Amino acid sequence: MSRKMKNKVIHNLRIERIAAEGKCVAHHEGKVVFVQNAAPGDLVDVRINRGKSSFMEGEAIHFHEYSKDRVEPFCGHFGICGGCKWQHIHYDLQMDYKRQQVVDQFTRIGKVPIPEVNPIIGSAQTQYYRNKLDFTFSNSRWLTREEINSGKEFERNALGFHIPKMFDKIIDIEHCYLQSEPSNEVRNSLKEFALNEGLSFYDLRNQVGLLRNLIIRTTSTGESMVIVQFGEDDPEGIEKVMAFLHEKFPSLTSLLYIINLKKNETFHDQEIVTYAGKDYIEEEMEGLKFRIGPKSFYQTNSLQAYELYKVAREYAGLTGEEVVYDLYTGTGTIANFVAKQAKEVIGIEYVEAAIEDAKLNSNINNIYNTRFYAGDMKDILTPAFASKHPKPHVVITDPPRAGMHEDVVKMLLQLAAPVIVYVSCNPATQARDIALLAEKYQVEKIQPVDMFPQTYHVENVVRLRLKP
Ligand SMILES: C[S@@+](CC[C@H](N)C(=O)[O-])C[C@H]1O[C@@H](n2cnc3c(N)ncnc32)[C@H](O)[C@@H]1O
């Protein structure tokens, strides 16, 4: 972008709508301008920080008029924390915008005939809906401009979330509206204890410090798991922290820790020590139990996951006679959820530990008509696999944000199951994949589901039928 454009301020731009990934859209001299931290209806001055021949990107720096659709954000951390960026938009409108995103992606990217997109299924809980949060300890707390300008000395140790796009800056969280108790209590008590005891908070740049990361998982059945990651192998310090949590929160059903001396916080390859309680928590859905280990994935909004799975099951239209393939099965939650209405379910997933959980979850629920395979989808779901297994009547597919590999889409065309149910957390890649599947399939139904209120994220379920 030309120097002239960078930092240029465009005055009096009216924000028109919200596009993909929650970006606000305005126009200036025939060019699209994507604007951060605004809302449709606002009249703003925008500082441009990126420009291309067809569009510009910038940040609202002055508001001449606020949109009448704005609501007061409920969280004191709003604007700095990257967690719930849509708090200033009324929930009804958030739902409309998300549905519109699905329509836009299918019209612009999918370019396939679609039926009317159903209104989004809203979340009964719009706060405290997450069952998992991940907090980072840091000795380099993010300071606001006012704090810096005040010239005062501030406590720099923090326990909270990464500031968007700044790996070493952590916003200290006092109250988070995303997860129910004991989440806030555990985080705040542990921070206070660590400060009083003079325990070291992690230095993200130099990779030193005892306290590194805190993960809290809760279930709708009242169980809770706390995992503390330590950045140093200091038995005395570790015992102090774990004994404190054990005594202060006797209701935690699973208290675990990890000594992680690696450069990054991921712990799929690390040993997990059970300090107290069980090494898993259990979630329940329609009488089915799901065992969730510290390394297992589980949909983060448990109540809405149930709504999502009900849509997927309804779209599958099972009678008890069908062979179902559940692709990207994770811990086999969808596979086990539909198993009682199917003849057989075959689940495929990349992560081996997840497949072990999927098998265990079938076992503890007395489900005997599931089979699970671990490996990369494009390497497992091949013509050789198809020839050794019964042909699917229904394929349920729930890939990651990137969507399906082209080879997997080709294989689905080859398998030609009468029905495909495509669940996605990214309607853009979903629309791209469905454009390829349109060679043999038509879109019958589209149902967005809101899994993440106060954010722009949208989950979407599509039923595809093999063309006659
Ligand atoms: C959106 S999650 C779906 C989870 C599951 N359906 C559920 O509802 O809990 C996507 C899953 O795809 C898996 N995955 C990602 N890439 C994969 C690949 N190339 N082959 C197989 N599985 C993959 C991830 O490990 C993850 O479990």
The ligand as an SDF file (V2000), in Angstrom:
LIG
                    3D

 27 29  0  0  0  0  0  0  0  0999 V2000
  -14.8950  -29.5620   14.1160 C   0  0  0  0  0  0  0  0  0  0  0  0
  -14.0870  -30.9250   14.8720 S   0  0  0  0  0  0  0  0  0  0  0  0
  -15.3990  -32.0940   14.8230 C   0  0  0  0  0  0  0  0  0  0  0  0
  -15.5600  -32.8390   16.0900 C   0  0  0  0  0  0  0  0  0  0  0  0
  -16.7750  -33.7300   16.2710 C   0  0  0  0  0  0  0  0  0  0  0  0
  -17.5650  -33.9400   15.1110 N   0  0  0  0  0  0  0  0  0  0  0  0
  -17.6040  -33.2060   17.4210 C   0  0  0  0  0  0  0  0  0  0  0  0
  -18.6970  -32.7020   17.2020 O   0  0  0  0  0  0  0  0  0  0  0  0
  -17.1220  -33.2720   18.5750 O   0  0  0  0  0  0  0  0  0  0  0  0
  -13.0550  -31.4480   13.5420 C   0  0  0  0  0  0  0  0  0  0  0  0
  -12.2520  -32.7070   13.8160 C   0  0  0  0  0  0  0  0  0  0  0  0
  -11.5210  -33.0200   12.6460 O   0  0  0  0  0  0  0  0  0  0  0  0
  -10.2710  -33.5720   13.0180 C   0  0  0  0  0  0  0  0  0  0  0  0
   -9.3710  -33.4210   11.8360 N   0  0  0  0  0  0  0  0  0  0  0  0
   -8.7530  -32.3060   11.4070 C   0  0  0  0  0  0  0  0  0  0  0  0
   -8.0730  -32.5530   10.2630 N   0  0  0  0  0  0  0  0  0  0  0  0
   -8.2570  -33.8570    9.9760 C   0  0  0  0  0  0  0  0  0  0  0  0
   -7.8090  -34.7030    8.9280 C   0  0  0  0  0  0  0  0  0  0  0  0
   -7.0160  -34.2320    7.9660 N   0  0  0  0  0  0  0  0  0  0  0  0
   -8.2130  -35.9890    8.9280 N   0  0  0  0  0  0  0  0  0  0  0  0
   -9.0090  -36.4510    9.9150 C   0  0  0  0  0  0  0  0  0  0  0  0
   -9.4780  -35.7000   10.9280 N   0  0  0  0  0  0  0  0  0  0  0  0
   -9.1110  -34.4180   10.9650 C   0  0  0  0  0  0  0  0  0  0  0  0
   -9.8710  -32.7680   14.2170 C   0  0  0  0  0  0  0  0  0  0  0  0
   -8.9310  -33.4690   14.9910 O   0  0  0  0  0  0  0  0  0  0  0  0
  -11.2220  -32.5800   14.9220 C   0  0  0  0  0  0  0  0  0  0  0  0
  -11.4430  -33.5980   15.8640 O   0  0  0  0  0  0  0  0  0  0  0  0
  1  2  1  0
  2  3  1  0
  2 10  1  0
  3  4  1  0
  4  5  1  0
  5  6  1  0
  5  7  1  0
  7  8  2  0
  7  9  1  0
 10 11  1  0
 11 12  1  0
 11 26  1  0
 12 13  1  0
 13 14  1  0
 13 24  1  0
 14 15  1  0
 14 23  1  0
 15 16  2  0
 16 17  1  0
 17 18  1  0
 17 23  2  0
 18 19  1  0
 18 20  2  0
 20 21  1  0
 21 22  2  0
 22 23  1  0
 24 25  1  0
 24 26  1  0
 26 27  1  0
M  CHG  2   2   1   9  -1
M  END
$$$$
